[in-house]
Amino acid sequence: MDDITEAAPGAQHSAATTNVRIDPVLGTVVHVVGTRQARPNLPSSGCPFCPGGLEAPDPYDVRWFQNRWPAMPGGRCEVVLYTPEHDATFASLGVDGARKVIDLWGERTAELGARDDVDYVLVFENRGPEVGATIAHPHGQIYAYDHVPSRQSRRLAGGWTPDKSPDERLIVERDGWRAYVPWAPSFPVSIEVAPIERVPDLPSIDSHGRDGLASILVDVLARLDRLYDQPLPYMLWLNQRPTVSGHHDHGGVDSAWFNIEIVSPWRRAGVPRFIAAAEVASEEYFNPVIPEDVAATLRAL
């Protein structure tokens, strides 16, 4: 964990020693990135992700580039553009378009994961201003960590596997993949997408499996936009095995099971469920939406 340097409470600030801090009691990792305070909230003119824009000067189908406002140093933060169409959605890409995005995700996972200073590659998307997306153009991001983040480590250590019998929480099963609402979601809308047969990471998924993943992602994300008859803000991320060679200090790494989580803070159309003080303080959550009801609605769509 080259970039993680513990600083004692009250220590003199230094960019070299406090870039990443660890809570001395809880062990929580906090990245202090003052440079991101200066990043623009919205583009001042035009969309930088459209062809001819700042980040996409040439025509493209899918594209990646290094983030101008990285949360971590060393070229370990990237942006992935899904399509040149500004008003598209992931679902509107169709299976062929989604497959191009998945292939680029896999390519970047393999490339970044081969680096000596990368232990874990996290592919993710924030969609909608309600979850912090400042540019509407369809895109996601990649963070390449020099350690295995705590939540991913705990899922590995706990031996996470997909629910084989979600029953009334099942949304759809197709092409070797299953999408369902988890048993105890902390978000009002929460979906797990996983292959029926174990595969550890995106680079290990063959062409047929990637076609299936593209198909079910397009299906699920289209259902989410029909849930309230308007674009649903969501967060999406990929869970996969660590990329560091010989990584044995996280139990279950050899049995890692690739999966995607999709969550939304909306409990009703346009109404977010705010995380309350008791939830932040205790890390115990109070979800007003019944998971089986969410699954039934999405299944019917």
Secondary structure as a PSIPRED ss2 file (coil, helix, strand):
# PSIPRED VFORMAT (PSIPRED V4.0)

   1 M C   1.000  0.000  0.000
   2 D C   1.000  0.000  0.000
   3 D C   1.000  0.000  0.000
   4 I C   1.000  0.000  0.000
   5 T C   1.000  0.000  0.000
   6 E C   1.000  0.000  0.000
   7 A C   1.000  0.000  0.000
   8 A C   1.000  0.000  0.000
   9 P C   1.000  0.000  0.000
  10 G C   1.000  0.000  0.000
  11 A C   1.000  0.000  0.000
  12 Q C   1.000  0.000  0.000
  13 H C   1.000  0.000  0.000
  14 S C   1.000  0.000  0.000
  15 A H   0.000  1.000  0.000
  16 A H   0.000  1.000  0.000
  17 T H   0.000  1.000  0.000
  18 T H   0.000  1.000  0.000
  19 N C   1.000  0.000  0.000
  20 V E   0.000  0.000  1.000
  21 R E   0.000  0.000  1.000
  22 I E   0.000  0.000  1.000
  23 D C   1.000  0.000  0.000
  24 P C   1.000  0.000  0.000
  25 V C   1.000  0.000  0.000
  26 L C   1.000  0.000  0.000
  27 G C   1.000  0.000  0.000
  28 T C   1.000  0.000  0.000
  29 V E   0.000  0.000  1.000
  30 V E   0.000  0.000  1.000
  31 H E   0.000  0.000  1.000
  32 V C   1.000  0.000  0.000
  33 V C   1.000  0.000  0.000
  34 G H   0.000  1.000  0.000
  35 T H   0.000  1.000  0.000
  36 R H   0.000  1.000  0.000
  37 Q H   0.000  1.000  0.000
  38 A H   0.000  1.000  0.000
  39 R C   1.000  0.000  0.000
  40 P C   1.000  0.000  0.000
  41 N C   1.000  0.000  0.000
  42 L C   1.000  0.000  0.000
  43 P C   1.000  0.000  0.000
  44 S C   1.000  0.000  0.000
  45 S C   1.000  0.000  0.000
  46 G C   1.000  0.000  0.000
  47 C C   1.000  0.000  0.000
  48 P C   1.000  0.000  0.000
  49 F C   1.000  0.000  0.000
  50 C C   1.000  0.000  0.000
  51 P C   1.000  0.000  0.000
  52 G C   1.000  0.000  0.000
  53 G E   0.000  0.000  1.000
  54 L C   1.000  0.000  0.000
  55 E C   1.000  0.000  0.000
  56 A E   0.000  0.000  1.000
  57 P C   1.000  0.000  0.000
  58 D C   1.000  0.000  0.000
  59 P C   1.000  0.000  0.000
  60 Y C   1.000  0.000  0.000
  61 D C   1.000  0.000  0.000
  62 V C   1.000  0.000  0.000
  63 R E   0.000  0.000  1.000
  64 W E   0.000  0.000  1.000
  65 F E   0.000  0.000  1.000
  66 Q E   0.000  0.000  1.000
  67 N C   1.000  0.000  0.000
  68 R C   1.000  0.000  0.000
  69 W C   1.000  0.000  0.000
  70 P C   1.000  0.000  0.000
  71 A C   1.000  0.000  0.000
  72 M C   1.000  0.000  0.000
  73 P C   1.000  0.000  0.000
  74 G C   1.000  0.000  0.000
  75 G C   1.000  0.000  0.000
  76 R C   1.000  0.000  0.000
  77 C E   0.000  0.000  1.000
  78 E E   0.000  0.000  1.000
  79 V E   0.000  0.000  1.000
  80 V E   0.000  0.000  1.000
  81 L E   0.000  0.000  1.000
  82 Y C   1.000  0.000  0.000
  83 T C   1.000  0.000  0.000
  84 P C   1.000  0.000  0.000
  85 E C   1.000  0.000  0.000
  86 H C   1.000  0.000  0.000
  87 D C   1.000  0.000  0.000
  88 A C   1.000  0.000  0.000
  89 T C   1.000  0.000  0.000
  90 F C   1.000  0.000  0.000
  91 A H   0.000  1.000  0.000
  92 S H   0.000  1.000  0.000
  93 L H   0.000  1.000  0.000
  94 G H   0.000  1.000  0.000
  95 V H   0.000  1.000  0.000
  96 D H   0.000  1.000  0.000
  97 G H   0.000  1.000  0.000
  98 A H   0.000  1.000  0.000
  99 R H   0.000  1.000  0.000
 100 K H   0.000  1.000  0.000
 101 V H   0.000  1.000  0.000
 102 I H   0.000  1.000  0.000
 103 D H   0.000  1.000  0.000
 104 L H   0.000  1.000  0.000
 105 W H   0.000  1.000  0.000
 106 G H   0.000  1.000  0.000
 107 E H   0.000  1.000  0.000
 108 R H   0.000  1.000  0.000
 109 T H   0.000  1.000  0.000
 110 A H   0.000  1.000  0.000
 111 E H   0.000  1.000  0.000
 112 L H   0.000  1.000  0.000
 113 G H   0.000  1.000  0.000
 114 A C   1.000  0.000  0.000
 115 R C   1.000  0.000  0.000
 116 D C   1.000  0.000  0.000
 117 D C   1.000  0.000  0.000
 118 V C   1.000  0.000  0.000
 119 D C   1.000  0.000  0.000
 120 Y E   0.000  0.000  1.000
 121 V E   0.000  0.000  1.000
 122 L E   0.000  0.000  1.000
 123 V E   0.000  0.000  1.000
 124 F E   0.000  0.000  1.000
 125 E E   0.000  0.000  1.000
 126 N E   0.000  0.000  1.000
 127 R E   0.000  0.000  1.000
 128 G C   1.000  0.000  0.000
 129 P H   0.000  1.000  0.000
 130 E H   0.000  1.000  0.000
 131 V H   0.000  1.000  0.000
 132 G C   1.000  0.000  0.000
 133 A C   1.000  0.000  0.000
 134 T C   1.000  0.000  0.000
 135 I C   1.000  0.000  0.000
 136 A C   1.000  0.000  0.000
 137 H C   1.000  0.000  0.000
 138 P C   1.000  0.000  0.000
 139 H E   0.000  0.000  1.000
 140 G E   0.000  0.000  1.000
 141 Q E   0.000  0.000  1.000
 142 I E   0.000  0.000  1.000
 143 Y E   0.000  0.000  1.000
 144 A E   0.000  0.000  1.000
 145 Y E   0.000  0.000  1.000
 146 D C   1.000  0.000  0.000
 147 H C   1.000  0.000  0.000
 148 V C   1.000  0.000  0.000
 149 P C   1.000  0.000  0.000
 150 S H   0.000  1.000  0.000
 151 R H   0.000  1.000  0.000
 152 Q H   0.000  1.000  0.000
 153 S H   0.000  1.000  0.000
 154 R H   0.000  1.000  0.000
 155 R H   0.000  1.000  0.000
 156 L H   0.000  1.000  0.000
 157 A H   0.000  1.000  0.000
 158 G C   1.000  0.000  0.000
 159 G C   1.000  0.000  0.000
 160 W C   1.000  0.000  0.000
 161 T C   1.000  0.000  0.000
 162 P C   1.000  0.000  0.000
 163 D C   1.000  0.000  0.000
 164 K C   1.000  0.000  0.000
 165 S C   1.000  0.000  0.000
 166 P C   1.000  0.000  0.000
 167 D H   0.000  1.000  0.000
 168 E H   0.000  1.000  0.000
 169 R H   0.000  1.000  0.000
 170 L E   0.000  0.000  1.000
 171 I E   0.000  0.000  1.000
 172 V E   0.000  0.000  1.000
 173 E E   0.000  0.000  1.000
 174 R E   0.000  0.000  1.000
 175 D C   1.000  0.000  0.000
 176 G C   1.000  0.000  0.000
 177 W E   0.000  0.000  1.000
 178 R E   0.000  0.000  1.000
 179 A E   0.000  0.000  1.000
 180 Y E   0.000  0.000  1.000
 181 V C   1.000  0.000  0.000
 182 P C   1.000  0.000  0.000
 183 W C   1.000  0.000  0.000
 184 A C   1.000  0.000  0.000
 185 P C   1.000  0.000  0.000
 186 S C   1.000  0.000  0.000
 187 F C   1.000  0.000  0.000
 188 P C   1.000  0.000  0.000
 189 V E   0.000  0.000  1.000
 190 S E   0.000  0.000  1.000
 191 I E   0.000  0.000  1.000
 192 E E   0.000  0.000  1.000
 193 V E   0.000  0.000  1.000
 194 A E   0.000  0.000  1.000
 195 P E   0.000  0.000  1.000
 196 I C   1.000  0.000  0.000
 197 E C   1.000  0.000  0.000
 198 R C   1.000  0.000  0.000
 199 V C   1.000  0.000  0.000
 200 P C   1.000  0.000  0.000
 201 D C   1.000  0.000  0.000
 202 L H   0.000  1.000  0.000
 203 P H   0.000  1.000  0.000
 204 S H   0.000  1.000  0.000
 205 I C   1.000  0.000  0.000
 206 D C   1.000  0.000  0.000
 207 S H   0.000  1.000  0.000
 208 H H   0.000  1.000  0.000
 209 G H   0.000  1.000  0.000
 210 R H   0.000  1.000  0.000
 211 D H   0.000  1.000  0.000
 212 G H   0.000  1.000  0.000
 213 L H   0.000  1.000  0.000
 214 A H   0.000  1.000  0.000
 215 S H   0.000  1.000  0.000
 216 I H   0.000  1.000  0.000
 217 L H   0.000  1.000  0.000
 218 V H   0.000  1.000  0.000
 219 D H   0.000  1.000  0.000
 220 V H   0.000  1.000  0.000
 221 L H   0.000  1.000  0.000
 222 A H   0.000  1.000  0.000
 223 R H   0.000  1.000  0.000
 224 L H   0.000  1.000  0.000
 225 D H   0.000  1.000  0.000
 226 R H   0.000  1.000  0.000
 227 L H   0.000  1.000  0.000
 228 Y C   1.000  0.000  0.000
 229 D C   1.000  0.000  0.000
 230 Q C   1.000  0.000  0.000
 231 P C   1.000  0.000  0.000
 232 L C   1.000  0.000  0.000
 233 P C   1.000  0.000  0.000
 234 Y E   0.000  0.000  1.000
 235 M E   0.000  0.000  1.000
 236 L E   0.000  0.000  1.000
 237 W E   0.000  0.000  1.000
 238 L E   0.000  0.000  1.000
 239 N E   0.000  0.000  1.000
 240 Q C   1.000  0.000  0.000
 241 R C   1.000  0.000  0.000
 242 P C   1.000  0.000  0.000
 243 T C   1.000  0.000  0.000
 244 V C   1.000  0.000  0.000
 245 S C   1.000  0.000  0.000
 246 G C   1.000  0.000  0.000
 247 H C   1.000  0.000  0.000
 248 H C   1.000  0.000  0.000
 249 D C   1.000  0.000  0.000
 250 H C   1.000  0.000  0.000
 251 G C   1.000  0.000  0.000
 252 G C   1.000  0.000  0.000
 253 V H   0.000  1.000  0.000
 254 D H   0.000  1.000  0.000
 255 S H   0.000  1.000  0.000
 256 A C   1.000  0.000  0.000
 257 W C   1.000  0.000  0.000
 258 F C   1.000  0.000  0.000
 259 N E   0.000  0.000  1.000
 260 I E   0.000  0.000  1.000
 261 E E   0.000  0.000  1.000
 262 I E   0.000  0.000  1.000
 263 V E   0.000  0.000  1.000
 264 S E   0.000  0.000  1.000
 265 P C   1.000  0.000  0.000
 266 W E   0.000  0.000  1.000
 267 R E   0.000  0.000  1.000
 268 R E   0.000  0.000  1.000
 269 A C   1.000  0.000  0.000
 270 G C   1.000  0.000  0.000
 271 V E   0.000  0.000  1.000
 272 P E   0.000  0.000  1.000
 273 R C   1.000  0.000  0.000
 274 F C   1.000  0.000  0.000
 275 I C   1.000  0.000  0.000
 276 A C   1.000  0.000  0.000
 277 A H   0.000  1.000  0.000
 278 A H   0.000  1.000  0.000
 279 E H   0.000  1.000  0.000
 280 V H   0.000  1.000  0.000
 281 A H   0.000  1.000  0.000
 282 S H   0.000  1.000  0.000
 283 E C   1.000  0.000  0.000
 284 E C   1.000  0.000  0.000
 285 Y C   1.000  0.000  0.000
 286 F C   1.000  0.000  0.000
 287 N C   1.000  0.000  0.000
 288 P C   1.000  0.000  0.000
 289 V C   1.000  0.000  0.000
 290 I C   1.000  0.000  0.000
 291 P H   0.000  1.000  0.000
 292 E H   0.000  1.000  0.000
 293 D H   0.000  1.000  0.000
 294 V H   0.000  1.000  0.000
 295 A H   0.000  1.000  0.000
 296 A H   0.000  1.000  0.000
 297 T H   0.000  1.000  0.000
 298 L H   0.000  1.000  0.000
 299 R H   0.000  1.000  0.000
 300 A H   0.000  1.000  0.000
 301 L C   1.000  0.000  0.000
